[in-house]
Amino acid sequence: MSTQITFFPVGNGDMTLIELDDASQTKILIDMNIRDSADDEANEDYFDVASELRSRLKNDSKGRPYIDVFLQTHPDQDHVRGLAKHFHLGAVDDYKEPKEGEQAKIIIQEIWSSPIVWRRADKRTGHTLCEDAKDFNTEAKRRVNLYKNAKKIGEAGDRIRIIGKDEDGKTDGLEAILTEVDITFTKINERETQMVEVYVLGPLQAKDVEDEDRLSKNHSSVILQFKIAAQPYGSKTNIFLCGGDAEVAIWRELWRKHQNAPHCLSYDILLTPHHCSWHTLSEDSWSRSKNPKVDEDAKSALSQAKRYAQLIASSNVIKDDDNDPPCWGAKKEYEAIAANVSGEFVCTSTKDQEVMEITLTSGGPQKSPKRASNITLGAGLASSATPKPHG
């Protein structure tokens, strides 16, 4: 296989898979939005992302499908939907084999998550967590408590990496499973890899943000910059930036923090935050303001595109209307950023509901032709043509 990043068409939601061409065929899933009707063969409205994901996974020694890492950027439903239905939660020893006609649940060998998003999701905003988010929170706490009790990293299926130091000393004593902001790590599922460096940009703590009273679960999204090599021991020539639903205050603060070292925010591939929302670029309302203004610092943070960069909006079809997200105004700003580097802005929603694959090479990312048709449960996958260079 080749090293690649796949963006699944999940409407206004995120679901991205990084696949490495290393000895372990490492797979990192970033968020999920597996809608129930996507599992219904009679429903042609949604792409069957569950089957598409399963087709890309390996089985462990006991024949159980697994992913190496699941990164939960923040607990909105459109970033965690389908977790309990499709993934095993709890101790691996309690894994139940599927009954006849059922699909085996997927084991998550290691979780990446921030503790900050959970508190801000509830106390600061009154936001109610969906059932999948509650289940994820329970599973994350289970893994943290295992570490607290054993004082050692757990086995596959029990592992967790906490992203970002929590406030008020709540992560003290968890340093072995904690990665703070501004730190780079290279260990994936407790294996050192020569293929990836992951730099933690966020979440930022409240004290680091100018207007901390406005912080919300979106502002607390995990933000990571991945530097990825196409092959083991190769140069890391592909940079992917993702930031969940982080909004304008965070991007503004990141620019003020890193403007003298803009490479910290550079990218070949950007997953545009919050499904191409105007609120990642502006304090103004797109629909209610007569002349909504872009925040230049936030835009600068999101403009560190390398030549031929690809900007991907994981969203519904973007129309010239008052919707947000996705927002027509944000689309035009991202198109301008892409044009400045001879790059491309693309939305995952198309009339054919296709996945979007980007192959990572020693010369940078290349976009493969999209799959031509929706797949259904049990159906074979369409073959991909030879990718052509982007730009």
C-alpha positions as CSV (number, residue, x, y, z in Angstrom):
1,M,0.0,0.0,0.0
2,S,1.0,3.6,-0.2
3,T,1.1,6.2,2.5
4,Q,-2.1,8.2,2.2
5,I,-4.7,10.4,3.8
6,T,-8.4,9.7,3.1
7,F,-11.2,12.1,3.7
8,F,-14.6,10.5,4.0
9,P,-17.8,12.2,2.8
10,V,-19.7,12.6,6.0
11,G,-21.5,15.9,5.5
12,N,-20.9,18.5,8.1
13,G,-18.6,16.3,10.1
14,D,-15.1,15.0,10.1
15,M,-13.7,11.6,9.5
16,T,-10.1,11.3,8.2
17,L,-7.8,8.3,8.0
18,I,-4.0,8.4,7.9
19,E,-2.4,5.2,6.6
20,L,1.4,4.7,6.8
21,D,3.4,2.4,4.6
22,D,5.5,1.1,7.5
23,A,6.0,-2.4,8.7
24,S,3.0,-2.2,10.9
25,Q,0.7,-0.5,8.3
26,T,-0.1,2.0,11.0
27,K,-3.6,3.6,10.8
28,I,-4.7,6.8,12.6
29,L,-8.4,7.7,12.5
30,I,-9.2,11.4,13.2
31,D,-12.8,11.8,14.4
32,M,-15.8,9.9,12.9
33,N,-19.3,10.7,11.7
34,I,-20.8,7.3,10.8
35,R,-24.5,8.0,10.3
36,D,-27.0,5.2,10.9
37,S,-28.6,5.5,7.5
38,A,-25.2,4.9,5.9
39,D,-25.5,1.3,7.1
40,D,-28.8,0.9,5.2
41,E,-28.2,-0.6,1.8
42,A,-31.5,0.8,0.6
43,N,-30.5,4.4,1.5
44,E,-28.5,6.0,-1.3
45,D,-28.2,9.4,0.4
46,Y,-25.0,8.7,2.4
47,F,-21.7,7.0,1.5
48,D,-21.2,3.8,3.5
49,V,-18.1,5.1,5.4
50,A,-18.3,2.2,7.9
51,S,-17.7,-0.4,5.2
52,E,-15.1,1.8,3.5
53,L,-13.2,2.1,6.7
54,R,-13.4,-1.6,7.5
55,S,-12.0,-2.4,4.1
56,R,-8.8,-0.6,5.0
57,L,-8.2,-2.2,8.4
58,K,-6.1,-5.1,9.4
59,N,-7.0,-7.8,11.9
60,D,-5.0,-8.7,15.0
61,S,-3.7,-12.1,15.9
62,K,-7.2,-13.1,17.0
63,G,-8.9,-12.0,13.8
64,R,-10.3,-8.8,15.3
65,P,-10.2,-5.6,13.2
66,Y,-8.4,-2.7,14.8
67,I,-7.0,0.8,14.4
68,D,-3.7,1.9,16.0
69,V,-5.0,5.3,17.0
70,F,-8.3,7.2,17.3
71,L,-7.8,10.9,17.7
72,Q,-10.9,12.6,19.2
73,T,-10.5,16.3,18.6
74,H,-13.6,17.3,20.6
75,P,-16.9,15.7,21.6
76,D,-19.4,17.1,19.1
77,Q,-21.7,14.5,17.7
78,D,-20.5,15.0,14.1
79,H,-17.0,14.1,15.3
80,V,-17.8,11.0,17.3
81,R,-21.1,9.6,15.9
82,G,-21.1,5.8,15.4
83,L,-18.5,5.1,18.1
84,A,-20.4,2.7,20.3
85,K,-22.0,0.9,17.3
86,H,-18.8,0.2,15.4
87,F,-16.0,0.2,18.0
88,H,-15.3,-2.0,21.0
89,L,-15.3,-0.1,24.3
90,G,-13.9,-1.5,27.5
91,A,-11.2,-4.1,28.3
92,V,-10.1,-6.1,25.3
93,D,-10.5,-9.2,27.4
94,D,-14.3,-8.5,27.3
95,Y,-14.4,-8.3,23.5
96,K,-17.5,-10.2,22.3
97,E,-17.4,-12.1,19.0
98,P,-20.1,-10.9,16.6
99,K,-23.3,-12.9,16.3
100,E,-24.3,-14.3,12.9
101,G,-25.1,-11.4,10.6
102,E,-23.3,-8.9,12.7
103,Q,-20.0,-7.2,12.0
104,A,-17.1,-7.5,14.3
105,K,-16.4,-4.3,16.3
106,I,-13.2,-2.5,15.8
107,I,-10.6,-2.3,18.6
108,I,-9.0,1.1,19.3
109,Q,-5.5,0.3,20.4
110,E,-4.6,3.8,21.5
111,I,-6.7,6.9,22.1
112,W,-5.6,10.5,21.7
113,S,-7.7,13.1,23.4
114,S,-7.7,16.3,25.5
115,P,-9.3,16.5,28.9
116,I,-10.0,20.2,28.5
117,V,-12.8,19.7,25.9
118,W,-15.0,17.7,28.3
119,R,-15.2,20.3,31.0
120,R,-15.7,23.2,28.6
121,A,-18.4,21.2,26.7
122,D,-20.5,21.1,29.8
123,K,-19.8,23.7,32.5
124,R,-18.9,26.7,30.4
125,T,-21.5,26.3,27.7
126,G,-24.3,24.2,29.0
127,H,-23.7,21.9,26.0
128,T,-25.2,18.4,26.4
129,L,-22.9,15.5,25.3
130,C,-24.4,13.0,22.9
131,E,-24.4,9.3,23.9
132,D,-21.3,8.5,21.8
133,A,-19.4,11.3,23.4
134,K,-20.4,10.1,26.9
135,D,-19.3,6.6,26.0
136,F,-16.0,7.9,24.7
137,N,-15.4,9.9,27.9
138,T,-16.1,6.8,29.9
139,E,-13.6,4.8,27.9
140,A,-10.9,7.6,28.1
141,K,-11.3,7.7,31.9
142,R,-11.1,3.9,32.1
143,R,-7.7,4.0,30.3
144,V,-6.4,6.9,32.4
145,N,-7.4,5.1,35.6
146,L,-5.6,1.9,34.5
147,Y,-2.4,4.0,34.2
148,K,-3.0,5.6,37.6
149,N,-3.4,2.2,39.2
150,A,-0.6,0.4,37.4
151,K,1.8,3.3,37.0
152,K,2.8,2.0,33.6
153,I,1.6,2.2,29.9
154,G,-1.1,-0.2,29.2
155,E,-1.3,-2.9,26.5
156,A,-2.9,-2.3,23.1
157,G,-6.6,-1.6,23.7
158,D,-5.9,0.1,27.0
159,R,-3.6,2.9,25.9
160,I,-4.2,6.6,25.9
161,R,-2.2,9.7,25.1
162,I,-3.5,12.9,26.8
163,I,-3.1,15.9,24.4
164,G,-2.5,19.1,26.3
165,K,-1.9,19.8,29.9
166,D,-5.1,20.3,31.9
167,E,-5.8,23.3,34.0
168,D,-5.5,23.5,37.8
169,G,-3.0,20.6,38.0
170,K,-5.6,18.0,36.9
171,T,-3.0,16.1,34.8
172,D,-0.2,16.2,37.4
173,G,1.2,12.7,37.8
174,L,0.2,11.6,34.3
175,E,3.4,12.9,32.6
176,A,4.1,9.4,31.0
177,I,0.9,9.5,29.0
178,L,0.7,13.3,28.6
179,T,2.0,15.4,25.6
180,E,1.9,19.1,26.2
181,V,1.3,21.9,23.7
182,D,4.5,22.9,21.7
183,I,5.9,19.4,22.1
184,T,6.6,17.1,19.1
185,F,6.2,13.3,19.5
186,T,7.1,10.4,17.2
187,K,5.7,7.4,19.1
188,I,2.5,6.0,17.7
189,N,0.7,3.3,19.7
190,E,3.9,2.8,21.7
191,R,6.0,2.2,18.7
192,E,8.7,4.7,17.6
193,T,8.2,5.5,13.9
194,Q,10.6,7.0,11.4
195,M,7.7,8.2,9.3
196,V,5.8,10.7,11.4
197,E,6.4,13.7,13.7
198,V,3.4,15.1,15.4
199,Y,3.5,18.7,16.7
200,V,0.9,19.7,19.3
201,L,-0.5,23.2,18.7
202,G,-3.6,23.0,20.8
203,P,-5.8,23.0,22.8
204,L,-4.6,26.2,24.4
205,Q,-5.3,26.8,28.1
206,A,-7.7,29.6,29.1
207,K,-4.9,31.7,30.5
208,D,-3.2,31.7,27.0
209,V,-6.2,33.1,25.2
210,E,-7.0,36.8,25.2
211,D,-10.8,36.5,25.7
212,E,-10.9,33.3,27.8
213,D,-14.6,33.8,28.7
214,R,-15.5,33.0,25.1
215,L,-13.8,29.6,25.2
216,S,-16.0,26.7,24.3
217,K,-15.7,23.1,23.3
218,N,-14.8,24.2,19.8
219,H,-12.1,26.5,20.9
220,S,-10.7,23.6,22.9
221,S,-10.3,21.3,19.9
222,V,-7.0,19.4,19.6
223,I,-4.8,20.9,16.9
224,L,-2.0,18.9,15.4
225,Q,0.6,19.3,12.6
226,F,1.6,16.0,11.1
227,K,4.9,15.8,9.2
228,I,4.8,12.5,7.3
229,A,7.3,10.6,5.2
230,A,6.1,8.5,2.2
231,Q,8.3,5.6,3.2
232,P,10.3,4.4,6.2
233,Y,13.5,6.5,6.7
234,G,12.4,8.9,4.0
235,S,12.2,12.7,4.4
236,K,9.0,14.0,5.9
237,T,7.9,15.9,2.8
238,N,4.2,16.0,3.6
239,I,2.6,18.3,6.2
240,F,-1.0,17.9,7.3
241,L,-2.7,20.4,9.6
242,C,-6.0,19.6,11.4
243,G,-7.8,21.5,14.1
244,G,-11.2,20.1,14.7
245,D,-13.7,22.9,15.2
246,A,-11.2,25.5,16.6
247,E,-12.6,29.0,15.9
248,V,-11.2,32.5,15.3
249,A,-9.9,33.3,18.9
250,I,-7.7,30.2,18.8
251,W,-6.3,30.8,15.3
252,R,-5.7,34.5,16.1
253,E,-3.8,33.5,19.3
254,L,-1.8,30.8,17.4
255,W,-0.7,33.5,14.8
256,R,0.4,35.9,17.6
257,K,2.3,33.0,19.2
258,H,4.0,31.7,16.1
259,Q,4.2,34.6,13.6
260,N,8.0,34.6,14.0
261,A,8.1,30.9,13.4
262,P,5.3,30.4,10.8
263,H,6.6,27.0,9.8
264,C,4.8,25.8,12.9
265,L,1.5,26.4,11.1
266,S,2.6,25.4,7.6
267,Y,0.9,22.7,5.6
268,D,0.6,20.9,2.3
269,I,-2.8,19.7,3.3
270,L,-5.3,21.6,5.5
271,L,-8.5,20.2,6.9
272,T,-10.4,23.5,7.0
273,P,-11.6,24.0,10.6
274,H,-15.2,23.6,11.6
275,H,-16.4,22.4,8.2
276,C,-15.5,25.6,6.4
277,S,-17.1,27.9,8.9
278,W,-16.9,31.7,8.8
279,H,-16.3,31.7,12.5
280,T,-12.8,30.3,12.1
281,L,-11.9,33.5,10.3
282,S,-14.1,36.2,11.8
283,E,-15.8,37.4,14.9
284,D,-18.7,38.7,12.8
285,S,-21.8,36.8,11.7
286,W,-21.8,35.9,8.1
287,S,-25.6,36.1,7.8
288,R,-26.3,39.0,10.2
289,S,-23.5,41.4,9.5
290,K,-23.8,43.8,6.6
291,N,-20.1,43.8,5.9
292,P,-18.5,40.9,7.9
293,K,-14.7,41.4,8.4
294,V,-12.0,38.8,8.3
295,D,-9.7,38.7,11.3
296,E,-6.3,39.1,9.7
297,D,-4.4,37.3,12.4
298,A,-6.6,34.2,12.2
299,K,-6.4,34.3,8.5
300,S,-2.6,34.5,8.6
301,A,-2.5,31.4,10.8
302,L,-4.5,29.5,8.3
303,S,-2.6,30.9,5.3
304,Q,0.7,29.2,5.8
305,A,0.1,27.0,2.8
306,K,3.1,25.5,0.9
307,R,3.2,25.5,-2.9
308,Y,0.4,23.4,-4.4
309,A,-1.3,23.0,-1.1
310,Q,-4.7,21.3,-0.9
311,L,-7.4,22.8,1.4
312,I,-10.1,20.3,2.2
313,A,-13.6,21.2,3.5
314,S,-15.3,18.3,5.2
315,S,-18.8,19.6,4.9
316,N,-22.1,19.7,3.0
317,V,-22.1,21.2,-0.4
318,I,-21.1,24.9,-0.1
319,K,-23.7,27.2,-1.6
320,D,-24.0,31.0,-2.0
321,D,-26.4,31.4,0.9
322,D,-26.5,32.3,4.6
323,N,-25.6,28.9,5.9
324,D,-22.6,28.6,8.3
325,P,-21.1,26.0,8.3
326,P,-20.3,25.5,5.6
327,C,-20.0,29.2,4.6
328,W,-19.7,30.7,1.1
329,G,-17.5,33.5,2.5
330,A,-15.1,31.1,4.1
331,K,-14.9,29.1,0.9
332,K,-13.9,32.3,-1.0
333,E,-11.2,33.1,1.5
334,Y,-9.8,29.5,1.4
335,E,-9.9,29.6,-2.4
336,A,-7.8,32.8,-2.4
337,I,-5.3,31.1,0.0
338,A,-5.0,28.1,-2.4
339,A,-4.7,30.3,-5.5
340,N,-1.8,32.2,-4.0
341,V,0.2,28.9,-3.9
342,S,-1.2,27.4,-7.1
343,G,-3.1,25.0,-4.9
344,E,-6.7,23.8,-4.7
345,F,-9.7,24.1,-2.4
346,V,-12.0,21.0,-2.5
347,C,-15.2,20.1,-0.6
348,T,-15.8,16.4,0.3
349,S,-19.5,16.6,-0.6
350,T,-20.2,15.8,-4.2
351,K,-23.2,14.5,-6.1
352,D,-21.5,11.0,-6.2
353,Q,-20.5,11.0,-2.5
354,E,-17.0,9.8,-3.0
355,V,-14.0,9.4,-0.7
356,M,-11.0,11.6,-1.4
357,E,-7.6,10.0,-1.3
358,I,-4.4,11.9,-1.2
359,T,-1.3,9.8,-1.7
360,L,1.8,11.1,0.1
361,T,5.1,10.8,-1.9
362,S,8.7,11.9,-1.5
363,G,7.8,14.8,-3.7
364,G,4.8,15.9,-1.7
365,P,1.1,15.0,-1.7
366,Q,-0.7,13.8,-4.9
367,K,-4.5,13.6,-5.2
368,S,-5.9,10.3,-6.5
369,P,-9.1,10.4,-8.7
370,K,-12.1,10.0,-6.5
371,R,-14.0,6.7,-6.3
372,A,-16.7,6.7,-8.9
373,S,-19.6,5.2,-6.9
374,N,-21.0,4.7,-3.5
375,I,-20.2,1.3,-1.9
376,T,-22.7,-0.8,0.1
377,L,-22.3,-3.4,2.7
378,G,-20.6,-6.4,1.2
379,A,-19.8,-4.7,-2.1
380,G,-16.4,-4.7,-3.6
381,L,-14.4,-1.5,-3.8
382,A,-13.8,0.4,-7.0
383,S,-10.2,0.4,-8.1
384,S,-8.2,3.6,-8.0
385,A,-6.5,4.9,-11.1
386,T,-2.8,5.9,-11.0
387,P,-2.7,9.2,-9.0
388,K,-1.6,12.3,-10.8
389,P,0.4,15.1,-9.3
390,H,-1.7,17.9,-7.7
391,G,-1.4,21.4,-9.2
